[in-house]
Amino acid sequence: MFDLLVIGGGVSGVSCSLLLGSAQNKPFASDKKIGLIAHQKASSLQEALFNNAYGIAPGKLGSDLLSESLAHLQSTYPHIQQIPNEKVVKIEGNSGNYSVTTNKNTYQTKLIVIGIGAGNPFTIEGLEEFVIPHQKINPEKNRIQLKNNDHLVKDGIYVCGTLAGWRSQLPIAAGSGAAVATDILTLWNDGNHVQVHDSTKVK
């Protein structure tokens, strides 16, 4: 049983996972089992080139960023279990006991974060009732989002990035994933608000 499964190895999913990983020494997060289903084949970053993203050197290829971000997560926070080469096809159950089925396996988890793209059709069975046209992308692009309230789709299921209704910009997607991570950490901390920072200051 995972405490949390993040679905999606793109910007928002990995951003969420990195921040969750950085909280590993917090007492409310140290015992949590977290996984990332890191399917990337459909990521919009595969053909991206970045010259205008904060903190990223101009000329960075999105395809390189995809592989480098997962390597960063693995080397810095290896306790986050990466599950490569699997695509989620179905979600069922309720908060505290969700079943996530991929093309290869089935996993049990208490919480879920969905950080895949906004492509249409939405291919994960079990959440069809939350699929609506994307509210911040031109209608002719035929993109979708999941209905949510501040990233929360339903009890125990969060969405981040473009699928949460945000515009398709790397800094926005990364921030959305980080926001969801802090919401989950706050949940684990009994509702006490959490921010996670590293610092050069000597403690």
N, C-alpha and C positions, 0 to 999 in steps of 0.2 A: 504493500500500500504506500503510494506516494502521498506526501502532504500537499504537493503541488506539482502539476505538469504544465509546462509551457509548450504550446503548439506553434511552431514556426521558427525557422532559423534565419530570418531576415532581420532588418533593423530593429523593429519594436520588440520582437521576441528575445533577441540576444541582449538588447539594452536592458530589458526587464530582468533577464537571468544574471547579467553582470552585477546589477545593483543588489539583487537577492543574495548572490554569492558573497558580496562584500560585507554582508551582515552576519557572516558565519560565526563571529565571536560574541554576538549579542546573545544573552541568555535565552531570549524568547525565540531565537532562530537557530541556535546551535545544534538542536536535535532534529531539525526538519529535513526530510528526504525530498529533494527537488530534482525533477528531470526536465530535459529539453528535447522534444521531438524535433530534430533539426533538419526537416525537409526543406531544401532550398531551390529545387529545380524550377519552380514557378516564380521565383523572386524577381521583382522588377529591377533589382540591382544587377542582374546578369549582364545587361547592356548599358549600364549607367556610367557616366563620367562626371566626377565632382570637381568643380572649381569654386563653389559658393557655399560650402558647408563648414560651419565653425569647427575649428580644431583638426580639420582634415587637409593635408597638403594638396594644393591644386594639381590636377591631373590624375588623381587617384581613380582607379577603375573600380566600379562596383563589384565586379567579379572577384577582384583581389580582396576587397573589403569583406566580402562574405566569408572567404576562407580564413582571413586574418582574424576576424572577430571571434570565430569559433575556436581558433588556436589560442587566442587571448583568454577566452573563458576557460579552456582546458588547462592552460598553464597556471593561471592565477587562482582559479576556483575549481579545482578538480573534483570537489565534492558534489558539484552539480553534474548529474549523470546525463551525458549526451547520448541520444538515441538516433543514430544516423540512418539514412536511406529507408525511412518508413513514412508513409503518408496516412494521416488520420482520415478515416472514412465514416466513423460513427461515434456519437456520444450519447450515453443514456445513463439514467440514475438520478440521484438527488445530491444536494450539497452534503459533503462528508462521506459520500459513497458513490462516486461517479465511475463509470466504466468507459474507457477510451479504446476504441478498436482501430487498429491500423491495417494496412494491407498484409501485415505479417504477424502481429501479436495483439493481445488485449491487456490493458493496464488498468489497475484500480487507483483512484486518487481522490483526495478530499476536496481539492480545489483545482480549477483549470484557468489558464490564461490562453486566449486565442490571439495569435499575432501573425496571421497569414494575410495575404493581399486581398484586395477588394474586387477581384475578378468575378465575372458572372459566367456560368452559374456557381453558386456556393455548393461545394461538394461534400460537406460534412453532414451526414444524416443525423437528425435529432434536434436541430435548431432552426428548422425551416420557418417556424412562426415568427422568428425575430428578424428575418431578412427583409430589408426595405431598399429602395433606390438610394444611392449615395447622395447625401445632402450638400456636399461641397465639391463635387466634380460635375462637369457639364454633362447633362443627360445623354447626349449623343455618344458619350464614351461607354455607356451601359455598365456602370460600376455599381456595386452594392455595398451595404454596410449592415451591421447588426444593431438593432435598436438597443440602446443602453442608457443608463443614468450614471453619468460620470464614470464611464468604463464598465459599469456593472450591468451585465445582461440579465442575469437572474441569480438567485442565491448560490454562491459558489462558483460562478462562471464570469470571468472578466474578458474584455476584448480590448486590444490596443492597436495603435497604428492606423493605417487607412481603413481597415475594417471597422474601426470604432467611429468612423465618420470624419477623420482628419484629412487634410489635404496631403497629397503625395509629395512631401518634402522630407528629406532625410532627418533634419534636426527636429521636425515636428513628430515624426514617427518614433525617433529615439526618446524624445521627451515623454511621449505618451506611454511607452513601455516602462520608463523609469517611474512615472507617476503611479502606474498600476503596482509596481513593486513596492513603493512606499505605502500604498493602501493596504497591501497584503501584510507587510511588516507591522503596520499599525494594528491590523486585525489580530495578528499573533501576539502583539504586545498589549492585549486586553483593551484596545481602543485608545491607548496613549500614543499620540502622534510621533512618528519616527522619521528621521532623516539620517542618512548614512554618509559620512565624509571621512576620507583619509586626510592626514595633515603632516606637514614637515615639522610641526612644533613638537618639542620634547615634552612628554607628559610626566 
